[in-house]
Amino acid sequence: MVAPTLTREEELHWIALKLVPGLGTRTAGKLLERFHTPQAIFRASRTELEGAGVNGAVAQSIASGCTFEDAVTQQEKMTQAGAVLVTIGDPRYPAALREIFDPPTVLFVRGRIELLQTLMLAVVGTRRATPYGLAAAERLSADLSHAGLTIVSGMARGIDTAAHKGALAAGGGTVAVLGCGVDVVYPIENKKLAAELAVKGTIVSEFPMGSVAFPQNFPIRNRIISGMSLGVMVVEGAQYSGSAITAKLAMDQGREVFAVPGNITSKLSWGPNLLIKQGARLVQDWNDVVAELPPESRRHLIEQGRQRILEEGGAAGQPVQASLAGGKDSELGPTARRALEILHVDASVHLDDMLEKMEDMSPSELIAALFELEMLGLVKQLPGKNFVKVW
């Protein structure tokens, strides 16, 4: 798709409109419907603006052009960060997002902008995820990515991070929608992930460059996560968590809602389990999601898969296998094999507990075996010398 020729001056007007204090997304959308372009809005008189439903203070801010100086600064920051502006009239703007009640008038974008035109699925969940939740999010995201879907999440710690990593590991596309500027890394521990997303994936925000991640920003950004997606899959989350809010937004937007069932004794399973009781699609594997997509979306994924096979010149591939051990267990030494048998996918095991079960093994031998398993991608180390088997 050919990028529209948005001049520097036109871009400046779009940003200046976004920066008008007190001008909400819905009102900005109504002004664009009436005046068609930001330039026409800024040329309008205060009386014309008030006649279009804008209150006096906001009309005065627009008429005064007080935001243009800040808009110039925004353009400079965009250049420094390698970000581009995608307006609501831009053909690169996600078509599904344009259909929601209050679509953002502009998106600040870094990375692979073409991913905004792909079929997307949101994967969301708690920041305080269990080993089971992290494994499920990463594995399902990898499988769905391999099936041709672009994984959308919020780059928060926990489930969001696992979803992005799963998609990247599968060589697929992933989009991070932020509650801050696209040049701001939040949380800071995801600095490396953000750098990878800016190259291999896409980072999107409706918040101006340099915007801080205020708590009130996240419910606002959640409507974009669900709005640009075919559906939302909730992996773990409390009953009234942010992921539950995103699922509610998805329902309001007419999107499919999926949920990964969890342990009934865990509070983090209340959210997805309740969604299943309320009619959300239960997800055990990637096909549970793909089977529920609209027919035209499924046809698109099938054709996309055929094209990939032809380009690769191989036979039809299958999504990531349930366990990586299948082709690698022959490489393992006896200590590594025993360690792998002790470890679980859904719960971490501490190093000391493993040593108790392997009394004939010295700490150095076990640590070497665990390192071997990590290098093969069969085991993952968690903070505090805890280990889990990779699903």
Residue pairs with C-beta under 8 A, 6 or more apart in sequence:
1 91
1 92
1 114
1 117
3 92
4 89
4 90
4 91
4 92
6 14
6 85
6 87
6 90
8 75
10 37
10 38
10 39
11 75
11 85
12 68
12 71
12 72
12 75
13 37
13 38
13 39
13 42
13 71
14 38
14 85
14 87
14 105
14 106
15 71
15 74
15 75
15 85
15 106
15 208
16 38
16 42
16 65
16 67
16 68
16 70
16 71
17 23
17 28
17 31
17 38
17 41
17 42
17 62
17 67
17 105
18 28
18 105
18 106
18 206
18 208
19 67
19 70
19 71
19 74
19 208
20 28
20 58
20 61
20 62
20 67
21 58
21 61
21 67
22 55
22 57
22 58
22 61
23 54
23 58
23 61
23 62
24 102
25 102
25 103
25 104
25 105
25 206
26 101
26 102
27 53
27 54
27 58
28 105
29 88
29 102
29 103
29 105
30 52
30 53
31 41
31 49
31 52
31 54
32 38
32 41
32 88
32 105
34 52
35 41
35 44
35 52
41 49
41 62
42 62
42 63
42 65
44 52
44 62
44 63
45 63
46 56
46 59
46 60
46 62
46 63
49 58
49 59
49 62
49 63
50 56
50 59
54 62
61 67
74 208
74 209
77 83
77 181
77 183
77 209
77 210
78 84
78 85
78 108
78 209
80 183
81 110
81 182
81 183
81 209
82 110
82 198
83 108
83 109
83 110
83 182
83 183
83 209
84 108
84 109
84 110
84 113
85 106
85 107
85 108
85 109
86 92
86 93
86 106
86 107
86 108
86 109
86 113
86 116
87 93
87 105
87 106
87 107
88 98
88 103
88 104
88 105
88 106
92 113
92 114
92 116
92 117
93 107
93 116
94 116
94 117
94 120
94 227
94 228
95 117
96 120
96 227
96 228
96 229
96 230
97 103
97 104
97 224
97 227
97 228
99 227
99 253
100 223
100 227
100 253
101 252
101 253
102 223
103 227
104 206
104 224
106 206
107 116
107 204
107 205
107 206
108 181
108 182
108 204
108 205
108 206
108 207
108 208
108 209
109 116
109 182
109 202
109 203
109 204
110 182
110 183
110 198
110 202
110 203
111 197
111 198
111 199
111 200
111 201
111 202
111 203
112 173
112 200
112 201
112 202
113 202
115 150
115 173
115 174
115 175
115 201
115 202
116 175
116 202
116 204
116 228
118 149
118 150
118 173
119 148
119 149
119 150
119 230
119 293
119 297
119 300
119 301
120 149
120 150
120 151
120 152
120 175
120 228
120 229
120 230
121 144
121 149
121 150
121 151
121 152
121 229
121 230
121 231
121 232
121 233
121 289
122 151
122 152
122 153
122 225
122 226
122 229
122 231
122 232
122 233
122 246
122 250
123 137
123 140
123 141
123 144
123 151
123 152
123 153
123 159
123 160
123 163
123 232
123 233
123 235
124 153
124 154
124 159
124 160
124 163
124 222
124 225
124 232
124 233
124 234
124 235
124 237
124 242
124 243
124 246
124 247
125 133
125 137
125 158
125 159
125 160
125 163
125 234
125 235
125 236
125 237
125 243
126 133
126 158
126 159
126 236
126 237
126 238
126 241
126 243
126 268
126 271
127 156
127 157
127 158
127 159
127 160
128 158
128 268
129 137
129 158
129 159
129 162
129 235
129 236
129 268
130 236
130 266
130 268
130 346
130 347
131 344
131 345
131 346
131 347
131 348
131 382
131 388
132 236
132 262
132 263
132 345
132 346
132 347
133 158
133 159
133 162
133 235
133 236
133 260
133 262
133 268
134 158
134 159
134 162
135 162
135 345
135 346
135 388
135 390
135 391
136 235
136 236
136 260
136 391
137 159
137 162
137 163
137 166
137 235
137 236
137 260
138 162
138 163
138 165
138 166
138 169
138 391
139 166
139 320
139 322
139 391
140 166
140 233
140 235
140 260
140 283
140 285
140 286
140 289
141 151
141 162
141 163
141 164
141 165
141 166
141 167
141 170
141 174
142 166
142 167
142 169
142 170
142 172
142 319
142 320
143 170
143 285
143 286
143 319
143 320
144 151
144 167
144 286
144 289
144 290
144 319
145 151
145 166
145 167
145 170
145 171
145 172
145 173
145 174
146 170
146 171
146 172
146 286
146 317
146 319
146 320
147 286
147 290
147 301
147 305
147 319
148 172
148 300
148 301
148 304
148 305
148 308
149 172
149 230
149 289
149 290
149 301
150 167
150 172
150 173
150 174
150 175
151 163
151 164
151 166
151 167
151 172
151 173
151 174
151 175
152 174
152 175
152 176
152 177
152 225
152 228
152 229
153 159
153 160
153 163
153 164
153 174
153 175
153 176
153 177
153 225
154 160
154 176
154 177
154 178
154 179
154 218
154 221
154 222
154 225
155 161
155 164
155 176
155 177
155 178
155 186
155 190
155 193
155 194
155 197
155 203
156 187
157 187
157 189
157 190
158 236
159 235
159 236
159 237
159 243
160 176
161 190
161 193
163 174
163 235
164 174
164 176
164 193
164 197
164 201
165 193
167 173
167 174
167 201
168 174
168 196
168 197
168 200
168 201
170 320
173 201
173 202
174 197
174 200
174 201
174 202
175 201
175 202
175 203
175 204
175 228
176 194
176 197
176 201
176 202
176 203
176 204
177 204
177 205
177 221
177 224
177 225
177 228
178 184
178 186
178 203
178 204
178 205
178 207
178 213
178 221
179 186
179 205
179 207
179 213
179 214
179 217
179 218
179 220
179 221
180 186
180 205
180 207
180 211
180 212
180 213
180 217
181 205
181 207
181 208
181 209
181 210
181 211
182 203
182 204
182 205
182 209
183 209
183 210
184 210
184 211
184 212
184 213
185 191
185 194
186 213
194 203
197 203
204 224
205 211
205 221
206 220
206 221
206 224
207 217
207 221
211 217
218 242
219 242
219 245
222 242
222 245
222 246
222 249
223 249
223 253
225 232
225 246
226 232
226 246
226 247
226 249
226 250
226 253
226 255
227 249
227 253
229 250
229 255
230 255
230 256
230 293
230 294
230 297
231 250
231 255
231 256
231 257
231 258
231 289
231 292
231 293
232 246
232 247
232 249
232 250
232 255
232 256
232 257
232 258
233 258
233 259
233 260
233 283
233 289
234 243
234 244
234 246
234 247
234 257
234 258
234 259
234 260
234 271
234 272
234 275
234 280
235 243
235 260
235 272
236 243
236 260
236 262
236 268
236 269
236 271
236 272
237 243
237 244
237 268
237 270
237 271
237 272
238 244
238 267
238 268
238 270
238 271
239 270
239 271
239 274
241 271
243 271
244 271
244 275
247 257
247 259
247 271
247 275
247 280
250 256
250 257
251 257
256 281
256 292
256 293
257 275
257 279
257 280
257 281
258 280
258 281
258 282
258 283
258 288
258 289
258 292
259 271
259 272
259 273
259 275
259 276
259 280
259 281
259 282
259 283
260 272
260 282
260 283
261 269
261 272
261 273
261 276
261 282
261 283
261 284
262 268
262 269
262 272
262 273
263 269
264 273
272 280
276 282
281 288
281 289
281 292
282 288
283 289
286 319
290 298
290 301
291 298
293 301
305 316
308 317
309 315
309 316
309 317
322 391
323 390
323 391
324 376
324 377
324 378
324 390
325 340
325 378
328 376
328 377
328 378
329 337
329 340
331 376
332 340
332 372
332 373
332 376
333 369
333 372
335 358
335 361
335 365
335 366
335 368
335 369
336 369
336 370
336 372
336 373
338 358
338 361
338 369
339 354
339 358
339 366
339 369
339 370
339 373
339 379
340 373
340 378
340 379
340 389
342 349
342 354
342 357
342 358
343 349
343 354
343 379
343 387
343 388
343 389
344 388
344 389
345 388
345 389
345 390
345 391
347 388
348 382
348 386
348 387
348 388
349 386
349 387
349 388
350 384
350 385
350 386
350 387
351 363
351 366
351 367
351 370
351 385
351 386
351 387
352 385
354 366
354 387
355 361
355 363
355 366
358 366
370 379
370 381
370 387
373 379
374 380
374 381
377 390
378 389
378 390
379 387
379 388
379 389
379 390
380 387
380 388
380 390
381 387
382 388
